[in-house]
Amino acid sequence: MATQLRIGVLVAPFLALFLVFVTGWLGVGPSLSNIADESLAWLMHSLGWAFVCVGVIAVAATIALYALLGHVRIGGSSLRPGHSGFSSVAIGVAASTSLGLLFWATAEPIYHVHQPPSALGFSPLTEDAQIFARYATMIHWAVIANVMNALCMTVFALTIQNLERRPTLDGAIFRADTVRPVGSVLDSFLVFFATLMAAAAFASCIAALSGEMTRFGSNEPNPAALFALALALVFVIFVTGARPIRTVFAVLARAALVLMIIMMAATLVIGPSTDILGGGLQSIWQMLLSLPSQLTYAGLSNADPWPQTWTMTHWGNAMLLAPLIGLFLSRAARGYRVSDAIFYFSIIPAGITICWIMVFGGLALSIDEATNGSIWTAINRGSADDAAYAALWSLPGGESLMIGFIILIALAFATFAAAMLHAVMRICAPGEDSDLSTAASRTSIATVWCAGVGLSGWGLASNGIGQVAEILARLGSLPALFVTVGFLIAALRLILRPRSLTEVKKPDAVKIDFDFGDVVHEEITDIEIDKAAKPRRRRRKSA
């Protein structure tokens, strides 16, 4: 498979980032943000039903892949996994967990308890609303995201590793052996909006880290300090994403997972554990009971914008990010059976996400109720990020928890961005991993991508317009919807032709003409030459 460096797929996103930065610098960022926000609202109101329908079909397709192709080993029957079970779970959590979960695990339940969907009959700030707030957040962040990741991971893994297609959308959806124009368009859309999302997340990460450091006695952040912080993060992302998954990425992923477990345990010990566990376990049970109705709830019969604002938007975000996350996880899943890969990289990470929301969502709800809406007030005065800060600082020993939370912010973003980088390198330079020219091309891509995202994120954070890029990125939900339909068709092809995944590919037969007498003569000649070339040992005469 020859290497073909696809410069256009890589350069296009940074042209858009440059335009976003210029608009923010000229002062028209708020207007652009309002236009993008209104466009996203119109998209979800008009086509939200399509996101729900395609999402529900994706759930069914993932279950079918698990049940019908679970025995198929990714990469061939002789290949074995390169990661332990704990490392695989940590990699799955790290790839799918960015800043979103860390901040919205506390903020989203507060939104739902104060503004529940009117069509479901919940009154604000009631016990039923609190339970609903938890399990709605669990469905959005644990179920929807991991279903999409599992679908894309399985389709990519089987088409790349078993069918030996190219690591591109064209290769996964159409099984193309060469780069085609339609595939370049699909990949460009994917890298374009994913890079926008990465730059926006980078700006949020810098703002969060620098803002919280001021609480520990540091000076107010300035552009130079922000640049130094951005440079350090870019270096970590480059080293993590450009190296094999089992090296730096696996180490950081395990560290992040251990830190998450420690923070959840510490919060249960020093926080309102009765409220967290009592309401959390009820929420998990209600989530299981209402999962089918919640996944299909579109609110089309009423004027309540809740499903368009939340459930449908979560489907769109998951469809946008899942192809890149799935491509990354498909590489980590080599050697696993399909059922084991889905279990380690999606099902258990979904369970960990549910536990995180149960603990920190329950903490925020408990504090908000006890303090007459202090968390809700903090969100309205600032942003969703303030919900996590207000909840953690209210606990005894909150300073120690905040230090752990700051470290977790850096780890979560670094591993998430490294997973994006890993996928972008393979899309922009599809080729054999062992090929030296492919490795050199991917190193160049990693350098350009990290530099572009770093400079863009620093510029967006310095000018306070990171939200503009994030809202623009969410408009990528529309092309992502059609890409997801392509993944569903590809999954159906795999299910209908399972034998093609386990067939042993034989080398092409080559006809060889030879004369047996000539062969015998050549063998005798070679033997005589060897004897003549070998020196004779002289006998020593006895005394």
C-alpha positions, 0 to 999 in steps of 0.5 A, a space after each residue: 500500500 503506497 503512501 500518499 500524503 493528503 495535504 488538502 485534508 490537513 490544510 483545510 481545517 487550519 484555514 477555517 481556524 484562521 478565519 475564526 481567529 480573524 473574525 474574533 480579533 476584528 470583534 465580530 466573534 459574538 455575531 458569528 457565534 449567534 449565527 452558528 448557534 441559531 443554525 445549530 438550533 434550526 438544524 436540530 429542530 428540523 432534522 432532530 428526528 433523523 439523528 434519533 432514528 439513525 442513532 437508534 439504528 446504530 444501537 441495533 447495529 452495534 448489538 448485532 455486531 457484538 452478537 453475530 461477529 463477536 467470535 471474529 478476531 480482529 487482525 486474524 486468528 493468530 494475532 493476540 492483544 497487545 494490551 492488558 484488560 486494565 490498559 484497554 479499559 483505560 485507553 477506552 476511557 481516555 480516548 472518549 473522555 475529554 473536558 466535556 464529561 469532567 465539566 458537564 457531569 456536574 452542570 448537566 444534571 443541574 440544568 435538567 433539575 431546574 428545567 426538566 422537559 415539560 412533556 414528561 411531567 416532571 416538576 422542577 427541583 423535585 425528587 423525581 426531577 433529580 433522578 431524571 436529571 442523573 439518568 438523562 445525563 448518563 444516557 447522553 454521556 455514557 450510552 450514546 457516546 460509547 455506542 457510536 464509538 463501538 460502531 465505528 471502532 468495529 467497522 474500522 477494525 474489521 475493514 482495515 485489519 481483516 479486509 486490509 482496506 485503507 484507514 480512511 472513511 472511503 476504505 471503511 464505508 466503500 472498501 476502496 483500495 485507493 484514495 478517491 475524490 469522494 473519500 477525500 471529501 468525506 475525510 476533509 469534512 471529518 478532519 475539518 470539524 474534528 480539528 475545530 472541536 480540538 482547537 475549541 477544547 484546547 482553548 477551554 483547557 487553557 482557560 480552565 487550567 490558568 483560571 483555576 491556578 489563580 485560586 492558589 495564589 498565582 497572578 492573573 494569566 497573561 498571553 505569555 503565560 497562556 502561550 507557555 502553558 499551550 506549548 507544554 500541552 502541545 509537546 505532551 500531545 505530540 509525544 503521546 499521539 505520535 508514539 505507539 499506543 502501548 507506550 506513552 498513551 497507555 501510561 497517561 491513560 492508566 494514570 488518568 483512570 487511577 486518578 478518576 477512581 481516587 477522586 470518586 472514592 475521596 468524594 464519596 468519603 468526604 461528601 454527602 455519600 447517602 445522597 450520592 449513592 441513594 439517588 445515584 442507584 435509583 437513577 441507574 435503575 430508572 435509566 435501565 427501565 426508561 432507556 428505550 423511551 429516552 433514546 427515541 424521545 424526540 418531543 415532536 408532539 409539543 413545543 418543548 425544545 428540551 430534546 433538540 437542545 440535549 438528546 439530539 445534540 448529543 447524538 450529533 456530537 457523538 456522530 461527529 467525533 466517533 469516526 476519529 475515536 473509532 479509528 484510533 480504538 480500532 488500532 488498539 483493538 488489534 488481537 481482540 475478538 469483536 465481543 471483547 473489544 466492545 466490552 473493554 473499549 466501550 461497555 466498561 468505559 460506559 460503566 465508569 462514565 455512569 459512576 462518574 456522573 453518579 458521584 459528581 452529578 449527585 454531589 452537585 445536586 445535593 449541594 445545590 439543594 442544600 444551598 438554595 440553588 448556589 450551583 445554578 447561580 454559579 452557572 448563570 453567572 459564569 459557565 458550565 465549568 463553574 458547576 464543577 469548581 463550586 461543587 468541589 470547593 464546597 467540600 472539606 479538603 476541596 483544595 486537594 480535590 481541585 489539585 487532582 481535578 486540574 491534573 485530570 483536566 490536563 490528562 483528559 485533554 492530552 489523551 483525547 487530543 492525542 487520539 485525534 492526532 493518531 487518527 488524523 495521521 493515518 487519514 492524511 497518510 494512509 499506508 503501511 505502518 512499517 514503511 519508512 516514508 509513511 512514518 516520515 509523512 506521519 511525523 510531518 503531519 503530527 508536527 503541523 497538526 499540533 502546531 496548528 491546534 496549539 496556536 489556534 487554541 492559544 489565540 482563541 483562549 487569549 481573545 476569549 472566542 473559544 466558544 465560537 469555534 466549538 459552536 461552528 464545530 457542532 455544525 459538523 453534525 449534519 455531514 456526520 449524520 450521513 457518514 454514520 449512515 455509511 457506517 451502518 451500511 458497512 456494518 450490514 455488509 460485514 454482518 451479511 458476509 462474515 466468512 470474508 472476515 475469517 478467510 485466510 488469504 492465499 498468495 497468488 499462484 505463480 507458474 514456474 517452468 524448469 528442467 529437472 536435469 538442469 537443476 540436478 546438474 546445478 546442485 552437483 556443480 555447487 557441491 563440487 565448488 564447495 569441496 574445492 573451496 574448502 581447505 584440506 586438513 593436513 595430517 600431523 605425523 606422529 613422533 
